[in-house]
């Protein structure tokens, strides 16, 4: 039984069942006693009143033997209160010490009578004529006891489960991610425990990614810093003793400083993509014109480097989308640069733009070694390089930036790769008609 169902049962047990039982008891008593008032009568008084009414009715009809049928183990005597005249008497089993006696006074035919019952039998052997008036009270007591027992059981189960979850949250808060919430599969809070475990695994993955991020940043920033430090020491030690050496040293220093600035700007940009302020720079623009212009510039730049980038543009005119122009342009630039980096120099890069349903699909493809299936999820990780030797000067943030920008826009990106064949990145942009 799930948590919601148990809480509903608990609410019913605490509120509905006692009220319903009480209402049924009141209806029963009012049916037996038309003038019944709840606040003026206790259960015992009600039972005695019912016996008084039955005795009075039976005496008037001369039907006392029938009333007491089934109570043969009782010794019964009915007599007038004033004269002591016995109007009915039935001897029961022999009585002795410890005999129970019940006296009921009632009126019949304008006279006062007294009925005396004696028995040495246990209560469960008393006849139905005496037990029946108290039966509704007993049923109500059983219902209330059952309700209390069920409510206590549910509360105890919930308390135990909540305690285990509290311990799990305390361990997660302390940074301990190497455990699983200790809850049985059918526990009341099993679904909540499953959600917490998913959160734990996600946090554990984020912590591992953070550690990899810090290690990668330290490594990729340390190398150019070490070169800068070495050349500055050379200047301080007087090794740059000629204009040519000084110019050569300064050229290296400028180059390494530029690499540092470029990598730090990538880090700042990657962090900035998660801020609300950056999303406020989105604007509605002509998507068709933007893509055609950007891809044309990329083709020209590739040609200047001796590469061919062919564009197959089939997106209808007038399609619009909400985006940040600079960041959207960065997506296309990074994907084109990645395709060029990991393809042979004499191969052709291909870009296709078409409409499919309500989306504009921009696919950038290249020929090369391809990406193994077990590494396709890693290419979007910060600092991951499929071939570090080819991209030694990079920072490994190109595709990570692409994914962050795409997700911030609410777009999608797909990767298809055939080892030794074609690798394609497809950006899915929700487009609106004019």
C-alpha positions in Angstrom: 0.0 0.0 0.0 1.4 3.4 -1.0 1.9 6.4 1.2 -1.2 8.3 -0.1 -3.4 5.2 0.4 -2.1 4.7 3.9 -2.7 8.3 4.9 -6.2 8.1 3.5 -6.9 4.9 5.6 -5.4 6.7 8.6 -7.7 9.7 8.1 -10.7 7.4 7.7 -9.8 5.4 10.8 -9.3 8.5 12.9 -12.2 10.6 11.7 -14.8 8.6 9.6 -15.2 5.3 11.3 -15.8 6.5 14.9 -18.2 9.1 13.7 -20.0 6.6 11.5 -20.2 4.1 14.3 -21.5 6.7 16.7 -24.1 7.7 14.2 -25.3 4.2 13.7 -25.5 3.7 17.5 -27.6 6.9 17.9 -29.9 5.8 15.1 -30.3 2.4 16.8 -31.1 3.8 20.2 -33.5 6.4 18.8 -35.3 3.6 17.1 -35.6 1.7 20.4 -36.3 4.9 22.5 -38.1 7.7 20.6 -37.3 10.1 23.4 -33.7 9.2 23.6 -31.2 12.0 24.4 -27.5 11.2 24.0 -26.2 13.5 26.7 -28.6 12.2 29.4 -27.9 8.5 29.0 -24.9 6.2 29.5 -24.6 2.8 27.8 -25.5 1.0 31.0 -28.5 3.2 31.6 -29.7 2.6 28.1 -29.4 -1.1 28.5 -31.4 -1.0 31.7 -34.1 1.3 30.2 -34.5 -1.2 27.3 -34.9 -4.1 29.8 -37.4 -2.0 31.8 -39.5 -1.4 28.6 -39.4 -5.0 27.6 -40.3 -6.3 31.1 -43.2 -3.8 31.3 -44.5 -4.8 27.8 -44.1 -8.5 28.6 -45.9 -8.2 32.0 -48.8 -6.4 30.5 -49.1 -9.1 27.8 -48.5 -11.9 30.2 -45.5 -12.9 28.1 -42.7 -13.0 30.7 -41.8 -16.7 30.1 -41.2 -16.0 26.5 -39.1 -12.9 27.2 -36.8 -14.9 29.4 -36.6 -17.9 27.0 -32.9 -18.7 26.4 -31.9 -17.6 29.9 -32.6 -20.9 31.7 -29.5 -20.5 33.8 -31.0 -17.4 35.4 -33.2 -17.4 38.5 -35.9 -14.8 37.9 -38.5 -13.3 40.2 -40.9 -10.4 39.5 -42.9 -8.9 42.4 -44.9 -5.8 43.2 -42.8 -3.2 44.9 -45.4 -2.1 47.5 -47.0 -5.4 48.5 -44.2 -7.8 47.7 -46.7 -10.0 45.8 -44.8 -12.3 43.4 -46.3 -12.2 40.0 -43.7 -14.4 38.3 -41.0 -16.7 39.6 -38.7 -19.1 37.9 -36.1 -21.1 39.8 -32.7 -21.5 38.1 -29.6 -23.5 39.0 -28.6 -23.6 42.6 -26.8 -20.4 43.7 -24.1 -19.9 46.2 -21.4 -17.5 47.2 -20.4 -15.2 44.5 -23.8 -15.1 43.0 -24.5 -12.1 40.7 -27.8 -10.3 41.3 -29.4 -7.7 39.1 -32.5 -5.7 40.2 -34.5 -3.8 37.7 -37.5 -1.6 38.7 -40.2 -0.9 36.2 -43.8 0.2 35.8 -46.7 -1.8 34.3 -50.5 -1.3 34.5 -50.0 1.7 36.7 -48.1 -0.2 39.3 -44.4 -0.4 40.3 -42.6 -3.7 40.0 -39.2 -5.1 40.8 -37.5 -7.8 38.8 -34.6 -9.7 40.5 -32.3 -11.9 38.4 -29.7 -14.1 40.0 -27.0 -16.2 38.4 -23.6 -17.7 39.2 -22.8 -18.2 35.5 -20.1 -16.2 33.7 -21.3 -13.2 31.7 -20.8 -14.9 28.4 -23.5 -17.5 29.3 -26.2 -14.9 30.1 -29.2 -15.1 27.9 -29.7 -13.0 24.8 -32.4 -10.9 26.6 -29.8 -9.3 28.8 -26.9 -9.2 26.3 -28.8 -7.8 23.3 -29.3 -4.3 24.7 -25.6 -3.9 25.2 -24.6 -5.3 21.8 -24.5 -2.0 19.9 -22.2 -0.6 22.7 -19.9 -3.6 22.3 -19.8 -3.2 18.5 -18.9 0.5 18.9 -16.1 -0.4 21.3 -14.7 -3.0 18.9 -14.8 -0.5 16.0 -13.0 2.1 18.0 -10.4 -0.3 19.2 -9.8 -1.6 15.7 -9.5 2.0 14.4 -7.0 2.9 17.1 -4.9 -0.3 16.4 -4.8 0.4 12.6 -4.0 4.0 13.1 -1.2 3.2 15.5 0.2 0.6 13.1 0.2 3.0 10.2 1.8 5.8 12.3 4.4 3.4 13.5 5.3 2.3 10.0 5.4 5.9 8.7 7.6 6.9 11.7 10.0 4.1 11.1 10.3 4.9 7.4 10.6 8.6 8.0 13.4 7.9 10.5 15.4 5.9 7.9 14.9 8.7 5.3 16.0 11.3 7.8 19.2 9.3 8.4 19.7 9.0 4.6 19.3 12.8 4.1 21.7 13.4 7.0 24.3 11.2 5.3 23.8 13.0 1.9 24.1 16.4 3.6 27.5 15.3 5.1 28.7 14.3 1.7 28.4 10.5 2.0 27.1 9.3 -1.3 28.2 5.6 -1.2 25.1 4.0 0.3 21.5 3.1 -0.6 18.4 4.0 1.5 17.6 1.0 3.6 13.8 0.6 2.9 12.0 -2.6 1.9 10.4 -2.7 -1.6 6.9 -2.6 -0.2 7.5 0.2 2.4 5.2 3.1 2.7 7.8 5.6 1.6 9.5 3.3 -1.0 8.7 5.7 -3.9 10.1 8.7 -1.9 13.2 6.6 -1.1 13.6 5.8 -4.9 13.5 9.5 -5.7 16.0 10.3 -2.9 18.3 7.5 -4.2 18.1 9.0 -7.7 19.0 12.4 -6.2 21.9 10.8 -4.4 23.2 9.2 -7.6 22.9 12.5 -9.4 24.7 14.4 -6.7 27.4 11.7 -6.7 27.8 12.1 -10.5 27.9 15.9 -10.1 30.6 15.6 -7.4 32.7 13.3 -9.6 32.2 15.7 -12.6 33.3 18.6 -10.4 36.4 16.8 -9.4 37.2 16.0 -13.0 36.5 19.6 -13.8 38.9 20.9 -11.2 41.6 18.5 -12.2 41.2 19.4 -15.9 41.2 23.1 -15.2 44.3 22.8 -13.0 46.1 20.8 -15.7 45.1 23.0 -18.7 46.0 26.2 -16.9 49.1 25.0 -15.3 50.9 24.2 -18.6 50.8 27.7 -20.1 51.5 29.3 -16.7 54.6 27.1 -16.3 55.8 28.3 -19.7 55.2 32.0 -18.8 57.0 31.5 -15.5 60.0 29.9 -17.3 60.3 32.7 -19.8 59.9 35.4 -17.2 62.7 33.7 -15.2 64.8 33.7 -18.4 64.2 37.5 -18.7 65.2 38.0 -15.0 68.3 35.9 -15.4 69.5 37.9 -18.4 69.2 35.1 -21.0 67.3 37.5 -23.4 70.6 39.4 -24.1 69.8 40.3 -27.7 66.9 42.0 -29.5 66.1 38.9 -31.4 65.9 36.7 -28.3 63.8 39.3 -26.5 61.4 39.5 -29.5 61.2 35.7 -29.6 60.6 35.4 -25.8 57.9 38.2 -26.0 56.2 36.3 -28.9 56.0 33.2 -26.8 54.7 35.1 -23.8 52.0 36.8 -25.9 51.0 33.5 -27.3 50.7 31.8 -24.0 48.9 34.8 -22.4 46.4 34.7 -25.3 45.8 30.9 -24.7 45.2 31.6 -21.0 42.8 34.5 -21.7 41.0 32.3 -24.3 40.6 29.4 -21.9 39.5 31.6 -19.0 36.9 33.3 -21.2 35.6 29.8 -22.0 35.2 29.0 -18.4 33.5 32.3 -17.6 31.2 31.7 -20.6 30.3 28.2 -19.5 29.4 29.4 -16.0 27.5 32.4 -17.4 25.1 30.2 -19.4 23.3 29.0 -16.3 22.4 32.5 -15.1 19.0 34.2 -15.5 20.6 37.3 -16.8 22.0 35.5 -19.8 18.5 34.1 -20.7 17.1 37.6 -20.7 19.2 38.4 -23.8 17.1 36.1 -26.0 15.2 37.8 -28.8 12.8 36.8 -31.6 14.6 36.8 -34.9 14.4 35.6 -38.5 15.8 32.1 -38.1 16.1 31.4 -41.9 18.1 34.6 -42.5 20.3 34.0 -39.4 21.2 30.5 -40.4 21.9 31.3 -44.0 24.1 34.2 -43.1 26.1 32.4 -40.4 26.6 29.2 -42.5 27.8 31.3 -45.4 30.4 33.0 -43.2 31.6 29.6 -41.9 31.9 28.3 -45.5 34.0 31.3 -46.4 36.3 30.9 -43.4 36.8 27.2 -44.2 37.7 28.1 -47.7 40.3 30.6 -46.4 41.9 27.7 -44.5 41.9 25.4 -47.6 38.8 23.4 -46.5 35.5 22.8 -48.3 32.2 23.3 -46.4 29.2 22.6 -48.5 25.8 23.9 -47.4 22.5 22.4 -48.5 19.9 25.0 -47.3 16.3 23.9 -47.6 14.6 25.8 -44.8 11.7 27.9 -46.0 12.0 31.7 -45.8 10.4 33.5 -42.9 10.9 30.9 -40.2 11.5 32.5 -36.8 12.8 31.5 -33.4 13.7 33.0 -30.0 17.5 32.9 -29.4 20.7 34.7 -28.4 22.4 35.5 -31.7 26.0 35.4 -30.3 25.5 32.1 -28.5 23.6 30.4 -31.3 26.4 31.5 -33.7 28.9 29.9 -31.2 27.1 26.6 -31.5 27.5 26.5 -35.2 31.1 27.7 -35.1 32.1 25.1 -32.5 30.4 22.2 -34.4 32.0 23.3 -37.6 35.4 23.6 -35.9 35.0 20.2 -34.3 34.1 18.6 -37.7 37.1 20.2 -39.3 39.5 19.1 -36.5 38.5 15.5 -36.6 38.4 14.9 -40.4 41.1 14.4 -43.0 42.4 17.6 -44.7 41.1 16.6 -48.1 37.6 15.6 -46.9 34.5 17.7 -47.4 32.4 19.1 -44.5 28.7 19.1 -45.1 25.9 21.1 -43.6 22.2 20.6 -44.3 19.3 22.7 -43.1 15.8 21.5 -43.5 12.4 21.6 -41.9 10.8 18.6 -40.2 7.5 19.1 -38.5 7.7 22.1 -36.3 11.5 22.0 -36.0 14.4 23.3 -38.1 17.2 20.7 -38.3 20.8 21.8 -38.7 23.1 18.9 -39.4 26.9 19.2 -39.6 28.7 16.1 -40.9 32.3 15.1 -41.5 34.2 12.0 -42.6 36.8 10.5 -40.2 37.6 7.9 -37.6 34.1 8.3 -36.0 33.2 8.0 -32.3 32.8 4.7 -30.6 29.4 4.0 -29.1 30.7 3.8 -25.5 32.2 7.3 -25.8 29.3 9.2 -27.4 28.0 10.4 -24.1 31.4 11.6 -23.1 32.0 14.0 -26.0 29.7 16.6 -24.3 31.6 16.4 -21.0 33.9 19.4 -20.2 37.6 18.8 -21.0 36.9 15.5 -22.9 39.0 15.1 -26.0 38.5 12.2 -28.4 42.1 12.7 -29.6 44.2 14.9 -27.4 47.1 14.9 -29.8 45.0 16.6 -32.5 43.6 19.2 -30.2 46.5 19.9 -27.9 46.0 23.6 -28.0 42.2 23.4 -27.2 40.5 23.3 -23.8 38.0 20.5 -24.5 35.0 22.8 -23.8 33.7 23.2 -27.4 31.1 20.5 -27.4 30.3 21.1 -23.6 29.6 24.7 -24.5 27.4 23.6 -27.4 25.3 21.3 -25.2 24.9 24.0 -22.5 23.8 26.6 -25.1 21.4 24.2 -26.8 19.8 23.2 -23.5 19.5 26.8 -22.3 17.6 27.6 -25.5 15.3 24.6 -25.0 16.6 23.0 -28.2 17.9 19.5 -28.7 21.1 17.9 -30.1 21.6 14.4 -31.5 24.8 12.6 -32.4 25.2 9.9 -35.0 28.5 8.3 -35.8 29.7 5.3 -37.8 33.3 4.3 -36.9 35.4 4.9 -39.9 32.6 6.7 -41.6 30.3 9.7 -41.1 29.8 11.6 -37.9 26.9 14.0 -37.7 25.7 16.5 -35.0 22.1 17.6 -35.5 20.7 20.6 -33.7 16.9 20.6 -33.4 15.5 24.2 -33.2 11.7 24.7 -32.6 10.7 27.1 -35.4 7.6 29.3 -35.7 6.0 30.3 -38.9 5.6 34.0 -39.7 
